[in-house]
């Protein structure tokens, strides 16, 4: 199966001392566009704004 399930976590919440938001999504293992960690802009409910979420390993 070429897709894998990953967890992405907010990068800004820990620096501010708030609980980080986490999302579960999938990524294509064989994609040449995302060789490193996946980053997406998602909503963080504890900060009440959109922030960058990075893949956990």
Buried (B, 14 or more C-beta within 10 A) or exposed (E): EEEEEBEBBBBBBEEEEBEBBEBEBEBEEEEEEEEEEBEBEBEBEEBEEEBEBBBEE
